[in-house]
Amino acid sequence: IAGITQAPTSQILAAGRRMTLRCTQDMRHNAMYWYRQDLGLGLRLIHYSNTAGTTGKGEVPDGYSVSRANTDDFPLTLASAVPSQTSVYFCASSEGGSYNEQFFGPGTRLTVL
Amino acid sequence: GQNIDQPTEMTATEGAIVQINCTYQTSGFNGLFWYQQHAGEAPTFLSYNVLDGLEEKGRFSSFLSRSKGYSYLLLKELQMKDSASYLCAVRDSNYQLIWGAGTKLIIKP
């Protein structure tokens, strides 16, 4: 089934721990994005990648890192989680960068205690 | 700074029409998107406007006025399944999407 998958669906994490959120798409889209969504706020861009091998910082990149080794995968890593990183994380992709609509994965609900 | 404003919540009746407004102040403008997001789910694309005017797609229409920094999403013949949050997003001069906080639409029978 074409689309975007994210793993895990949800996670409770102790502060200070390292965590990688996984994102895989099979639509061969060039661009991929990581957002966080918090109650009362709009989606905020963490990092993005316009094509495999390149990444860029979004609005709220601190405390997060990404890599884009191939077209399909775009993992997001929290090196040392803090409670303020409690959020719902969405991965998205689009064909040809931001020129086109973005398709979203189902999200990962992360709680940092 | 960049800002997208939408009402926090709206209520409408099944079968009626509702208009959700979005005003924006961004560094540059390269298009405006509307997405629908049901509770606990991912956003899904509804419409895109880059030129002034009305874009119609079935029961949903979206309007844009670039000079006023204003858009609206019009939903006709409301159904219970239209209960969701509606997100307005503007593509800025860097071609990144700036998102509003969303409007939660409650449909009553």
Backbone of each chain as ProteinMPNN parsed JSONL, in Angstrom:
{"seq_chain_A": "IAGITQAPTSQILAAGRRMTLRCTQDMRHNAMYWYRQDLGLGLRLIHYSNTAGTTGKGEVPDGYSVSRANTDDFPLTLASAVPSQTSVYFCASSEGGSYNEQFFGPGTRLTVL", "coords_chain_A": {"N_chain_A": [[0.867, -1.186, 0.0], [0.705, 2.099, -0.982], [2.267, 4.923, 0.513], [3.019, 6.61, 3.619], [4.776, 5.424, 6.363], [5.14, 5.363, 9.906], [7.072, 4.79, 12.828], [7.748, 4.329, 16.305], [4.164, 3.891, 17.005], [3.385, 5.071, 19.364], [5.165, 6.256, 22.277], [6.651, 6.15, 25.457], [9.079, 7.85, 27.179], [12.021, 8.119, 29.123], [13.447, 11.08, 30.435], [16.486, 12.298, 29.069], [17.14, 10.038, 27.679], [18.012, 8.534, 24.528], [16.374, 8.623, 21.382], [14.979, 7.345, 18.397], [12.828, 8.215, 15.853], [11.093, 6.607, 13.329], [10.611, 6.877, 9.793], [9.189, 6.037, 6.747], [8.703, 6.157, 3.274], [6.985, 5.112, 0.296], [6.493, 6.297, -2.082], [8.3, 7.395, -3.697], [8.919, 10.055, -3.382], [10.734, 13.124, -3.555], [11.099, 15.064, -1.533], [11.072, 15.312, 2.027], [9.735, 15.69, 5.359], [9.789, 16.646, 8.82], [7.516, 17.283, 11.365], [6.292, 18.775, 14.393], [3.404, 18.63, 16.45], [1.59, 20.481, 18.615], [-0.834, 21.073, 21.163], [-3.011, 23.716, 20.477], [-1.18, 25.03, 18.942], [0.14, 25.585, 15.647], [1.256, 23.16, 13.173], [4.712, 22.64, 13.395], [7.744, 22.986, 11.716], [10.468, 20.833, 11.928], [12.826, 19.585, 10.794], [13.894, 19.238, 7.392], [14.161, 17.627, 4.151], [15.164, 18.064, 0.946], [16.019, 16.386, -1.012], [17.482, 13.107, -1.392], [20.364, 12.738, 0.611], [20.631, 15.364, 1.365], [19.856, 17.752, 3.913], [17.912, 20.076, 5.917], [17.39, 22.762, 8.272], [14.45, 23.454, 10.11], [11.869, 25.385, 11.645], [12.03, 24.748, 14.398], [14.568, 23.282, 15.256], [16.318, 22.58, 17.33], [17.775, 20.184, 19.463], [17.102, 18.032, 17.959], [17.966, 15.736, 15.329], [18.502, 14.727, 11.91], [18.734, 12.378, 9.17], [19.323, 11.526, 5.728], [19.76, 9.079, 4.025], [18.835, 7.644, 1.883], [16.184, 7.649, -0.624], [13.789, 6.763, 0.51], [13.75, 6.704, 3.352], [13.661, 8.577, 6.401], [14.786, 9.231, 9.191], [14.238, 10.58, 12.493], [16.061, 11.828, 15.151], [16.241, 12.109, 18.657], [18.623, 13.23, 20.652], [19.047, 13.476, 23.424], [16.462, 13.245, 25.247], [14.034, 15.652, 26.362], [11.448, 16.88, 28.612], [9.975, 18.903, 27.275], [9.893, 18.069, 24.717], [7.794, 16.404, 24.462], [5.177, 15.517, 22.443], [3.187, 15.268, 19.406], [4.461, 13.737, 16.635], [4.814, 14.234, 13.219], [5.62, 12.841, 10.133], [6.177, 13.796, 6.775], [5.812, 13.854, 3.173], [6.608, 15.061, -0.112], [6.207, 15.478, -3.631], [8.734, 16.807, -5.611], [9.556, 18.794, -3.797], [8.47, 21.655, -1.822], [6.626, 22.555, -3.625], [4.414, 21.162, -4.104], [1.517, 19.403, -2.761], [1.685, 18.082, 0.542], [2.039, 14.829, 1.866], [1.039, 13.041, 4.661], [2.328, 10.972, 7.307], [1.003, 8.628, 9.791], [1.673, 9.551, 12.315], [3.544, 9.875, 15.421], [3.116, 9.514, 18.796], [4.735, 10.967, 21.351], [5.872, 10.838, 24.631], [7.727, 12.411, 27.07], [9.159, 11.843, 30.095]], "CA_chain_A": [[0.0, 0.0, 0.0], [1.529, 3.289, -1.097], [2.044, 5.906, 1.552], [4.083, 6.864, 4.587], [4.641, 4.734, 7.642], [5.949, 5.869, 11.01], [7.189, 3.887, 13.967], [6.568, 3.618, 16.797], [2.917, 4.649, 17.049], [3.489, 5.89, 20.564], [6.324, 5.895, 23.092], [6.932, 6.89, 26.683], [10.535, 7.87, 27.237], [12.6, 8.836, 30.261], [14.295, 12.217, 30.078], [17.893, 11.972, 28.949], [17.33, 8.9, 26.791], [18.099, 8.758, 23.084], [15.226, 8.01, 20.717], [14.87, 7.582, 16.956], [11.524, 8.002, 15.24], [11.334, 6.143, 11.965], [9.666, 7.301, 8.754], [9.478, 5.435, 5.453], [7.68, 6.369, 2.245], [7.196, 4.3, -0.902], [5.946, 7.04, -3.214], [9.467, 7.933, -4.417], [8.945, 11.501, -3.28], [12.05, 13.673, -3.289], [11.162, 15.868, -0.316], [10.482, 14.772, 3.255], [9.652, 16.694, 6.413], [9.366, 16.276, 10.167], [6.785, 18.319, 12.092], [5.684, 18.457, 15.681], [2.119, 19.277, 16.614], [1.246, 20.67, 20.017], [-2.178, 21.625, 21.346], [-3.109, 25.167, 20.388], [-0.167, 25.558, 18.029], [0.159, 24.954, 14.334], [2.38, 22.271, 12.894], [5.983, 23.354, 13.314], [8.731, 22.213, 10.972], [11.693, 20.555, 12.69], [13.863, 19.446, 9.776], [13.384, 18.8, 6.108], [15.149, 17.153, 3.179], [14.635, 18.271, -0.403], [16.392, 15.232, -1.816], [18.37, 12.208, -0.657], [21.708, 13.242, 0.816], [20.605, 16.746, 1.848], [18.888, 18.068, 4.967], [17.889, 21.469, 6.309], [16.738, 23.05, 9.546], [13.186, 24.147, 10.063], [11.593, 26.416, 12.64], [12.378, 24.308, 15.748], [15.481, 22.142, 15.067], [17.207, 22.308, 18.462], [17.518, 18.937, 20.173], [16.734, 17.006, 16.984], [18.816, 15.581, 14.152], [17.945, 13.85, 10.88], [19.622, 11.93, 8.097], [18.564, 11.084, 4.554], [20.71, 8.233, 3.302], [18.192, 7.194, 0.644], [14.937, 8.356, -0.917], [12.625, 6.265, 1.232], [13.796, 6.77, 4.821], [14.012, 9.893, 6.966], [14.653, 9.092, 10.65], [14.42, 11.744, 13.368], [16.687, 11.392, 16.4], [16.347, 12.977, 19.821], [19.862, 12.75, 21.252], [18.85, 13.403, 24.869], [15.097, 13.759, 25.31], [13.593, 16.51, 27.462], [9.976, 16.892, 28.678], [9.379, 19.829, 26.306], [9.773, 17.374, 23.447], [6.531, 15.683, 24.455], [4.418, 16.058, 21.317], [2.877, 14.327, 18.333], [5.399, 13.981, 15.543], [4.354, 13.799, 11.907], [6.508, 12.832, 8.982], [5.436, 14.076, 5.542], [6.625, 13.867, 1.969], [5.982, 15.683, -1.273], [6.924, 15.324, -4.886], [9.259, 18.073, -6.095], [9.728, 19.795, -2.757], [7.278, 22.294, -1.284], [5.763, 23.043, -4.696], [3.221, 20.335, -4.185], [0.906, 19.026, -1.503], [2.428, 17.159, 1.381], [1.327, 13.653, 2.351], [1.469, 12.836, 6.04], [2.245, 9.692, 7.981], [-0.013, 8.572, 10.855], [2.125, 10.236, 13.516], [4.076, 9.193, 16.606], [2.828, 10.262, 20.023], [5.89, 10.795, 22.237], [5.808, 11.441, 25.96], [9.02, 12.385, 27.762], [8.907, 12.051, 31.531]], "C_chain_A": [[0.9, 1.231, 0.0], [1.23, 4.246, 0.039], [3.258, 6.077, 2.426], [3.797, 6.09, 5.865], [5.575, 5.367, 8.662], [5.961, 4.827, 12.123], [8.087, 4.528, 15.02], [5.314, 4.48, 16.707], [2.907, 5.577, 18.251], [4.647, 5.372, 21.414], [6.364, 6.771, 24.328], [8.409, 6.732, 26.962], [11.003, 8.616, 28.472], [13.483, 9.967, 29.761], [15.754, 11.792, 30.06], [18.173, 10.806, 28.016], [17.382, 9.342, 25.334], [16.949, 8.011, 22.404], [15.256, 8.351, 19.238], [13.463, 7.249, 16.494], [11.755, 7.67, 13.77], [10.215, 6.605, 11.029], [10.108, 6.704, 7.428], [8.337, 5.727, 4.5], [8.026, 5.555, 1.004], [6.631, 4.976, -2.138], [7.053, 7.653, -4.072], [9.462, 9.465, -4.446], [10.344, 11.997, -2.946], [12.144, 14.326, -1.92], [10.464, 15.176, 0.853], [10.63, 15.782, 4.377], [9.333, 16.026, 7.755], [8.743, 17.496, 10.823], [6.491, 17.815, 13.503], [4.387, 19.245, 15.795], [1.755, 19.291, 18.083], [-0.092, 21.379, 20.121], [-2.144, 23.142, 21.3], [-2.091, 25.825, 19.473], [-0.315, 24.881, 16.677], [1.288, 23.948, 14.233], [3.65, 23.107, 12.768], [7.043, 22.453, 12.699], [10.007, 22.066, 11.789], [12.888, 20.501, 11.743], [13.195, 19.024, 8.483], [14.536, 18.304, 5.243], [14.54, 17.297, 1.794], [14.972, 17.12, -1.346], [17.348, 14.366, -1.0], [19.773, 12.794, -0.588], [21.78, 14.667, 1.319], [19.562, 16.902, 2.936], [18.969, 19.549, 5.278], [17.132, 21.654, 7.606], [15.443, 23.813, 9.319], [13.091, 25.194, 11.153], [12.1, 26.044, 14.029], [13.33, 23.118, 15.716], [16.266, 21.722, 16.306], [16.781, 21.049, 19.21], [17.172, 17.774, 19.261], [17.792, 16.928, 15.884], [18.142, 14.606, 13.192], [19.055, 13.403, 9.941], [18.756, 11.488, 6.93], [19.536, 10.309, 3.657], [20.149, 7.742, 1.982], [16.86, 7.909, 0.485], [13.822, 8.008, 0.057], [12.59, 6.591, 2.721], [14.266, 8.129, 5.324], [13.843, 9.823, 8.482], [14.945, 10.4, 11.383], [14.951, 11.257, 14.705], [16.666, 12.496, 17.445], [17.551, 12.466, 20.605], [19.725, 12.549, 22.763], [17.498, 14.057, 25.158], [14.844, 14.609, 26.559], [12.068, 16.572, 27.455], [9.31, 17.818, 27.66], [9.279, 19.223, 24.909], [8.576, 16.417, 23.42], [5.62, 16.314, 23.408], [3.945, 14.921, 20.432], [3.746, 14.719, 17.147], [4.852, 13.389, 14.244], [5.49, 13.896, 10.896], [5.65, 13.079, 7.742], [6.387, 14.013, 4.353], [5.88, 14.582, 0.862], [6.858, 15.467, -2.494], [7.454, 16.691, -5.299], [9.345, 19.153, -5.052], [8.413, 20.429, -2.357], [6.342, 22.823, -2.359], [4.424, 22.321, -4.711], [2.706, 19.993, -2.792], [1.788, 18.032, -0.775], [1.498, 16.04, 1.84], [1.912, 13.3, 3.708], [1.383, 11.377, 6.467], [1.271, 9.772, 9.138], [0.407, 9.221, 12.162], [2.679, 9.316, 14.58], [3.801, 10.085, 17.809], [3.928, 9.964, 21.027], [5.681, 11.542, 23.539], [7.153, 11.281, 26.626], [8.782, 12.753, 29.219], [10.168, 12.44, 32.286]], "O_chain_A": [[1.753, 1.388, 0.874], [0.086, 4.369, 0.478], [4.377, 5.739, 2.042], [2.677, 6.117, 6.376], [6.658, 5.844, 8.323], [4.996, 4.091, 12.326], [9.068, 5.191, 14.684], [5.391, 5.662, 16.373], [2.474, 6.725, 18.162], [5.058, 4.218, 21.296], [6.14, 7.979, 24.258], [8.933, 5.618, 26.98], [10.429, 9.645, 28.827], [14.189, 9.814, 28.765], [16.205, 11.03, 30.915], [19.314, 10.602, 27.602], [16.857, 10.394, 24.967], [16.598, 6.902, 22.806], [15.521, 9.491, 18.858], [12.968, 6.144, 16.715], [12.501, 8.352, 13.067], [9.051, 6.707, 11.416], [11.264, 6.847, 7.03], [7.165, 5.573, 4.844], [9.197, 5.333, 0.696], [6.324, 4.313, -3.128], [6.777, 8.344, -5.052], [9.932, 10.085, -5.399], [11.058, 11.379, -2.157], [13.145, 14.166, -1.221], [9.419, 14.546, 0.694], [11.528, 16.623, 4.358], [8.689, 14.978, 7.806], [9.324, 18.58, 10.849], [6.449, 16.613, 13.765], [4.28, 20.37, 15.308], [1.629, 18.243, 18.716], [-0.442, 22.191, 19.264], [-1.351, 23.778, 21.995], [-2.134, 27.036, 19.253], [-0.822, 23.764, 16.57], [2.165, 23.888, 15.094], [3.658, 24.15, 12.115], [7.217, 21.305, 13.108], [10.559, 23.051, 12.28], [13.838, 21.273, 11.876], [12.073, 18.518, 8.482], [15.71, 18.521, 5.545], [13.5, 16.702, 1.51], [14.295, 16.909, -2.352], [17.951, 14.836, -0.034], [20.307, 13.281, -1.584], [22.859, 15.147, 1.667], [18.509, 16.266, 2.894], [19.956, 20.208, 4.953], [16.329, 20.806, 7.995], [15.352, 24.691, 8.461], [14.085, 25.809, 11.539], [12.553, 26.916, 14.77], [12.933, 22.024, 16.118], [16.824, 20.625, 16.337], [15.611, 20.863, 19.544], [16.971, 16.653, 19.729], [18.432, 17.926, 15.551], [17.328, 13.775, 13.594], [20.15, 13.964, 9.92], [17.596, 11.12, 7.112], [20.053, 10.831, 2.67], [20.907, 7.453, 1.056], [16.453, 8.682, 1.353], [13.001, 8.861, 0.394], [11.51, 6.739, 3.295], [15.158, 8.748, 4.742], [12.843, 10.313, 9.006], [15.773, 11.206, 10.959], [14.361, 10.372, 15.325], [17.016, 13.645, 17.176], [17.497, 11.373, 21.167], [20.228, 11.569, 23.313], [17.408, 15.277, 25.295], [15.357, 14.332, 27.644], [11.449, 16.344, 26.416], [8.191, 17.545, 27.224], [8.652, 19.8, 24.021], [8.383, 15.699, 22.44], [5.323, 17.507, 23.477], [4.261, 13.756, 20.674], [3.763, 15.872, 16.716], [4.481, 12.217, 14.178], [6.21, 14.892, 10.822], [4.512, 12.613, 7.675], [7.605, 14.106, 4.507], [4.654, 14.694, 0.9], [8.074, 15.298, -2.398], [6.686, 17.653, -5.333], [9.22, 20.332, -5.383], [7.354, 19.825, -2.527], [5.352, 23.48, -2.035], [3.438, 22.811, -5.261], [3.364, 20.255, -1.785], [2.528, 17.256, -1.379], [0.331, 16.271, 2.157], [3.13, 13.265, 3.882], [0.488, 10.644, 6.048], [0.761, 10.849, 9.447], [-0.433, 9.423, 13.039], [2.337, 8.135, 14.643], [4.196, 11.251, 17.843], [4.047, 8.835, 21.503], [5.353, 12.729, 23.546], [7.673, 10.171, 26.742], [8.271, 13.829, 29.532], [10.122, 12.649, 33.498]]}, "seq_chain_B": "GQNIDQPTEMTATEGAIVQINCTYQTSGFNGLFWYQQHAGEAPTFLSYNVLDGLEEKGRFSSFLSRSKGYSYLLLKELQMKDSASYLCAVRDSNYQLIWGAGTKLIIKP", "coords_chain_B": {"N_chain_B": [[7.211, 39.114, 12.247], [5.964, 35.889, 11.204], [2.594, 34.981, 10.681], [-0.371, 33.155, 11.037], [-3.793, 33.279, 11.191], [-6.668, 31.767, 12.485], [-10.07, 30.988, 13.379], [-10.549, 29.432, 16.563], [-12.496, 27.501, 17.138], [-15.536, 26.301, 15.693], [-19.067, 25.917, 15.301], [-21.578, 24.104, 13.614], [-24.558, 23.156, 11.808], [-25.744, 19.997, 10.714], [-26.102, 19.546, 7.233], [-26.069, 22.225, 6.667], [-24.242, 25.256, 5.67], [-20.871, 26.271, 6.096], [-18.343, 28.688, 6.73], [-14.932, 28.95, 6.97], [-12.522, 31.071, 8.066], [-9.281, 32.443, 7.219], [-6.536, 34.372, 7.925], [-3.454, 35.864, 6.963], [-0.031, 36.75, 7.55], [2.883, 36.808, 6.118], [6.35, 36.223, 5.222], [6.629, 36.768, 2.155], [4.72, 35.049, -0.402], [3.642, 32.058, -1.683], [1.498, 30.485, -2.329], [-1.434, 28.921, -0.903], [-2.662, 26.514, 1.33], [-5.243, 24.233, 2.285], [-5.966, 21.888, 4.764], [-7.482, 18.938, 6.087], [-8.027, 17.54, 9.284], [-8.834, 14.838, 11.109], [-9.608, 13.94, 14.488], [-6.879, 12.603, 16.208], [-5.713, 11.673, 13.924], [-3.779, 11.901, 10.824], [-3.081, 14.97, 9.017], [-4.883, 15.679, 5.98], [-4.802, 16.568, 2.553], [-6.795, 19.194, 1.221], [-7.259, 21.515, -0.453], [-5.788, 23.934, -2.725], [-4.64, 27.196, -3.312], [-3.288, 29.655, -5.395], [-3.629, 31.814, -7.003], [-5.789, 34.693, -7.029], [-9.218, 34.272, -6.19], [-11.868, 31.818, -6.514], [-11.734, 28.374, -5.824], [-13.261, 25.433, -6.634], [-14.271, 22.298, -5.356], [-16.137, 19.794, -5.405], [-18.109, 19.464, -2.533], [-16.589, 21.229, -1.182], [-15.061, 24.442, -1.2], [-12.524, 26.852, -1.874], [-11.297, 30.084, -1.228], [-9.274, 32.869, -2.229], [-7.691, 35.954, -1.469], [-5.092, 37.733, -2.251], [-4.234, 40.377, -1.924], [-5.507, 41.143, 0.375], [-4.554, 39.352, 2.176], [-5.973, 36.996, 2.838], [-8.068, 34.16, 3.177], [-10.691, 31.779, 2.663], [-12.371, 28.755, 3.585], [-15.018, 27.016, 2.337], [-17.619, 25.005, 3.261], [-20.135, 22.972, 2.105], [-23.463, 21.566, 2.447], [-23.203, 20.133, 4.919], [-21.895, 17.271, 6.575], [-21.924, 14.765, 9.142], [-19.452, 13.543, 9.217], [-17.771, 15.559, 8.543], [-16.913, 16.758, 10.778], [-14.09, 17.885, 12.228], [-10.693, 19.116, 12.409], [-9.604, 22.004, 10.662], [-6.966, 23.029, 8.783], [-5.047, 25.791, 7.898], [-2.482, 26.742, 5.709], [0.375, 28.52, 4.653], [2.622, 28.948, 2.009], [5.8, 30.192, 2.2], [8.325, 32.696, 1.312], [10.59, 31.16, 1.294], [9.665, 28.815, 0.42], [8.651, 27.138, 2.347], [6.143, 25.661, 4.433], [3.996, 27.53, 6.453], [2.036, 27.121, 9.233], [-1.326, 27.508, 10.38], [-3.013, 27.323, 13.598], [-5.25, 25.82, 13.361], [-8.778, 25.157, 12.92], [-11.288, 23.925, 14.835], [-14.014, 22.161, 13.861], [-17.272, 21.612, 14.747], [-19.956, 19.545, 14.163], [-23.392, 19.527, 14.462], [-26.323, 17.502, 14.86]], "CA_chain_B": [[7.118, 37.677, 12.284], [4.964, 35.27, 10.347], [1.412, 34.684, 11.473], [-1.578, 32.643, 10.397], [-4.883, 33.338, 12.166], [-7.916, 31.086, 12.194], [-10.851, 30.815, 14.614], [-10.183, 28.215, 17.273], [-13.572, 26.512, 17.08], [-16.806, 26.718, 15.104], [-20.124, 24.914, 15.372], [-22.543, 24.228, 12.53], [-25.602, 22.126, 11.8], [-25.737, 19.059, 9.589], [-26.858, 20.019, 6.074], [-25.879, 23.661, 6.486], [-23.007, 25.746, 5.055], [-20.008, 26.963, 7.04], [-17.169, 29.328, 6.144], [-13.808, 29.039, 7.907], [-11.621, 32.123, 7.583], [-7.838, 32.376, 7.518], [-5.772, 35.555, 7.528], [-2.035, 35.547, 7.075], [1.038, 37.731, 7.36], [4.068, 35.974, 5.947], [7.431, 36.772, 4.414], [6.412, 36.218, 0.832], [3.546, 34.188, -0.584], [3.755, 31.158, -2.833], [0.391, 29.544, -2.334], [-2.106, 28.648, 0.369], [-3.218, 25.165, 1.381], [-6.168, 23.823, 3.341], [-5.918, 20.476, 5.11], [-8.448, 18.439, 7.072], [-7.416, 16.613, 10.231], [-9.712, 14.237, 12.099], [-8.962, 13.756, 15.784], [-6.005, 11.444, 16.309], [-5.25, 11.23, 12.612], [-2.88, 12.793, 10.103], [-3.718, 15.925, 8.1], [-5.006, 15.285, 4.582], [-4.917, 17.719, 1.67], [-8.115, 19.538, 0.692], [-7.271, 22.452, -1.572], [-4.619, 24.788, -2.937], [-4.881, 28.432, -4.066], [-2.113, 30.511, -5.587], [-4.165, 33.016, -7.636], [-7.026, 35.196, -6.409], [-10.458, 33.7, -6.692], [-12.505, 30.659, -5.886], [-11.471, 27.039, -6.348], [-14.338, 24.563, -6.158], [-13.992, 20.872, -5.443], [-17.257, 19.101, -4.775], [-18.782, 20.226, -1.484], [-15.636, 22.161, -0.59], [-14.515, 25.506, -2.044], [-11.569, 27.704, -1.162], [-11.177, 31.411, -1.831], [-8.056, 33.583, -1.871], [-7.43, 37.337, -1.84], [-3.702, 37.996, -1.876], [-4.081, 41.769, -1.493], [-6.038, 41.251, 1.737], [-3.967, 38.317, 3.033], [-7.191, 36.378, 3.363], [-8.631, 33.004, 2.496], [-11.7, 31.036, 3.406], [-12.788, 27.426, 3.153], [-16.472, 26.927, 2.4], [-18.098, 23.625, 3.259], [-21.574, 22.944, 1.86], [-24.17, 20.304, 2.732], [-22.383, 19.539, 5.956], [-22.173, 15.917, 7.044], [-21.308, 14.523, 10.458], [-18.052, 13.167, 9.025], [-16.974, 16.772, 8.351], [-16.384, 17.17, 12.093], [-12.633, 17.73, 12.148], [-9.974, 20.395, 12.417], [-9.239, 22.456, 9.321], [-5.685, 23.721, 8.919], [-4.637, 26.706, 6.832], [-1.015, 26.819, 5.655], [0.881, 29.395, 3.595], [4.004, 28.683, 1.576], [6.442, 31.51, 2.256], [9.332, 33.004, 0.294], [11.551, 30.05, 1.294], [8.905, 27.643, -0.02], [8.28, 26.293, 3.477], [4.776, 25.883, 4.867], [3.701, 28.1, 7.764], [0.72, 26.557, 9.551], [-2.193, 28.016, 11.437], [-3.27, 26.369, 14.688], [-6.381, 24.98, 12.99], [-10.129, 25.457, 13.387], [-12.045, 22.711, 15.147], [-15.393, 22.289, 13.411], [-18.194, 20.673, 15.393], [-21.219, 19.448, 13.433], [-24.489, 19.033, 15.303], [-27.449, 16.979, 14.049]], "C_chain_B": [[6.034, 37.17, 11.353], [3.803, 34.809, 11.203], [0.271, 34.217, 10.595], [-2.67, 32.614, 11.458], [-6.126, 32.628, 11.648], [-8.735, 31.052, 13.491], [-10.508, 29.473, 15.249], [-11.216, 27.129, 17.088], [-14.811, 27.117, 16.442], [-17.797, 25.566, 15.231], [-21.117, 25.169, 14.247], [-23.501, 23.042, 12.575], [-25.484, 21.257, 10.557], [-26.631, 19.578, 8.47], [-26.659, 21.491, 5.756], [-24.57, 23.96, 5.749], [-22.182, 26.45, 6.132], [-18.791, 27.514, 6.303], [-16.103, 29.479, 7.221], [-12.79, 30.016, 7.329], [-10.182, 31.912, 8.017], [-7.204, 33.678, 7.036], [-4.305, 35.291, 7.793], [-1.162, 36.779, 6.877], [2.312, 36.925, 7.306], [5.121, 36.712, 5.135], [7.342, 36.123, 3.043], [5.191, 35.312, 0.788], [3.741, 33.387, -1.86], [2.68, 30.092, -2.79], [-0.167, 29.293, -0.95], [-2.806, 27.3, 0.276], [-4.252, 25.081, 2.499], [-6.053, 22.307, 3.5], [-7.026, 20.183, 6.117], [-7.731, 17.462, 7.994], [-8.471, 16.117, 11.221], [-8.917, 13.946, 13.359], [-8.144, 12.471, 15.805], [-5.46, 10.934, 14.993], [-4.31, 12.254, 11.987], [-3.665, 13.81, 9.281], [-3.794, 15.347, 6.696], [-5.345, 16.516, 3.746], [-6.347, 17.929, 1.194], [-8.032, 20.406, -0.551], [-6.02, 23.301, -1.58], [-5.035, 25.997, -3.759], [-3.566, 29.191, -4.197], [-2.52, 31.818, -6.276], [-5.461, 33.431, -6.933], [-8.241, 34.506, -7.029], [-10.867, 32.454, -5.962], [-12.122, 29.376, -6.609], [-12.525, 26.104, -5.764], [-13.979, 23.108, -6.394], [-15.089, 20.146, -4.681], [-17.956, 19.971, -3.757], [-17.875, 21.282, -0.866], [-15.181, 23.193, -1.634], [-13.528, 26.298, -1.213], [-11.357, 28.98, -1.963], [-9.899, 32.069, -1.354], [-8.111, 35.024, -2.35], [-6.034, 37.661, -1.352], [-3.513, 39.409, -1.353], [-4.55, 41.952, -0.056], [-5.386, 40.239, 2.68], [-5.037, 37.457, 3.666], [-7.608, 35.206, 2.5], [-9.799, 32.487, 3.318], [-11.931, 29.681, 2.761], [-14.287, 27.346, 3.378], [-16.886, 25.458, 2.289], [-19.619, 23.643, 3.137], [-22.154, 21.583, 2.236], [-23.427, 19.484, 3.792], [-22.881, 18.159, 6.372], [-21.447, 15.714, 8.368], [-19.827, 14.194, 10.309], [-17.154, 14.378, 8.766], [-16.469, 17.337, 9.686], [-14.899, 16.842, 12.136], [-12.004, 19.092, 12.387], [-9.553, 20.725, 10.996], [-8.04, 23.403, 9.457], [-5.406, 24.552, 7.68], [-3.116, 26.799, 6.861], [-0.604, 27.667, 4.457], [2.319, 29.033, 3.275], [4.705, 30.027, 1.44], [7.522, 31.657, 1.188], [10.418, 31.932, 0.214], [10.907, 28.734, 0.853], [8.685, 26.638, 1.103], [6.867, 26.653, 3.89], [4.738, 26.446, 6.281], [2.25, 27.749, 8.074], [-0.025, 27.372, 10.592], [-2.44, 26.924, 12.464], [-4.46, 25.475, 14.396], [-7.688, 25.457, 13.608], [-10.855, 24.144, 13.613], [-13.507, 22.95, 14.793], [-16.246, 21.192, 14.039], [-19.507, 20.715, 14.627], [-22.269, 18.848, 14.355], [-25.642, 18.567, 14.429], [-28.581, 18.004, 13.949]], "O_chain_B": [[5.276, 37.955, 10.784], [3.994, 34.309, 12.312], [-0.016, 34.802, 9.551], [-2.499, 31.996, 12.508], [-6.573, 32.86, 10.525], [-8.165, 31.085, 14.581], [-10.215, 28.501, 14.552], [-10.868, 25.963, 16.901], [-15.103, 28.299, 16.627], [-17.414, 24.396, 15.264], [-21.458, 26.317, 13.96], [-23.277, 22.063, 13.286], [-25.157, 21.746, 9.475], [-27.764, 19.996, 8.709], [-27.045, 21.95, 4.681], [-23.885, 23.056, 5.272], [-22.736, 27.145, 6.984], [-18.275, 26.892, 5.374], [-16.355, 30.073, 8.269], [-12.264, 29.807, 6.236], [-9.904, 31.287, 9.041], [-7.328, 34.037, 5.865], [-3.952, 34.581, 8.735], [-1.506, 37.708, 6.146], [2.775, 36.414, 8.326], [4.827, 37.693, 4.452], [7.913, 35.058, 2.807], [4.696, 34.866, 1.823], [3.969, 33.927, -2.942], [2.913, 28.942, -3.163], [0.535, 29.434, 0.051], [-3.456, 26.985, -0.722], [-4.148, 25.764, 3.517], [-6.045, 21.555, 2.525], [-7.446, 21.05, 6.884], [-6.923, 16.651, 7.541], [-8.945, 16.876, 12.065], [-7.706, 13.731, 13.308], [-8.64, 11.395, 15.469], [-4.819, 9.884, 14.945], [-4.075, 13.328, 12.542], [-4.8, 13.539, 8.887], [-2.899, 14.62, 6.263], [-6.085, 17.394, 4.188], [-7.032, 16.98, 0.812], [-8.64, 20.098, -1.576], [-5.291, 23.383, -0.591], [-5.703, 25.855, -4.783], [-2.826, 29.345, -3.225], [-1.825, 32.825, -6.144], [-6.137, 32.605, -6.319], [-8.275, 34.206, -8.222], [-10.297, 32.084, -4.936], [-12.176, 29.296, -7.836], [-12.664, 25.997, -4.546], [-13.468, 22.726, -7.446], [-14.985, 19.915, -3.476], [-18.357, 21.093, -4.067], [-18.34, 22.135, -0.11], [-14.949, 22.858, -2.796], [-13.673, 26.406, 0.004], [-11.253, 28.964, -3.19], [-9.477, 31.864, -0.216], [-8.517, 35.299, -3.479], [-5.823, 37.843, -0.154], [-2.719, 39.628, -0.438], [-4.046, 42.822, 0.655], [-5.65, 40.275, 3.882], [-5.023, 37.212, 4.873], [-7.519, 35.244, 1.273], [-9.882, 32.731, 4.522], [-11.717, 29.49, 1.564], [-14.769, 27.583, 4.486], [-16.535, 24.77, 1.329], [-20.309, 24.249, 3.957], [-21.437, 20.587, 2.33], [-23.078, 18.321, 3.587], [-24.079, 17.908, 6.503], [-20.476, 16.408, 8.67], [-19.03, 14.532, 11.184], [-15.929, 14.256, 8.766], [-15.686, 18.287, 9.705], [-14.502, 15.678, 12.087], [-12.701, 20.093, 12.547], [-9.192, 19.84, 10.221], [-8.097, 24.422, 10.145], [-5.518, 24.069, 6.554], [-2.526, 26.923, 7.934], [-1.174, 27.539, 3.373], [3.134, 28.835, 4.176], [4.277, 30.892, 0.675], [7.617, 30.84, 0.273], [11.091, 31.804, -0.809], [11.533, 27.675, 0.908], [8.548, 25.439, 0.857], [6.432, 27.793, 3.728], [5.366, 25.908, 7.193], [1.349, 28.037, 7.286], [0.56, 27.862, 11.558], [-2.123, 25.756, 12.239], [-4.673, 24.48, 15.089], [-7.704, 26.075, 14.672], [-11.018, 23.347, 12.689], [-14.157, 23.831, 15.355], [-15.971, 20.002, 13.881], [-20.103, 21.778, 14.458], [-22.059, 17.792, 14.953], [-25.914, 19.158, 13.384], [-29.599, 17.738, 13.31]]}, "name": "protein", "num_of_chains": 2, "seq": "IAGITQAPTSQILAAGRRMTLRCTQDMRHNAMYWYRQDLGLGLRLIHYSNTAGTTGKGEVPDGYSVSRANTDDFPLTLASAVPSQTSVYFCASSEGGSYNEQFFGPGTRLTVLGQNIDQPTEMTATEGAIVQINCTYQTSGFNGLFWYQQHAGEAPTFLSYNVLDGLEEKGRFSSFLSRSKGYSYLLLKELQMKDSASYLCAVRDSNYQLIWGAGTKLIIKP"}
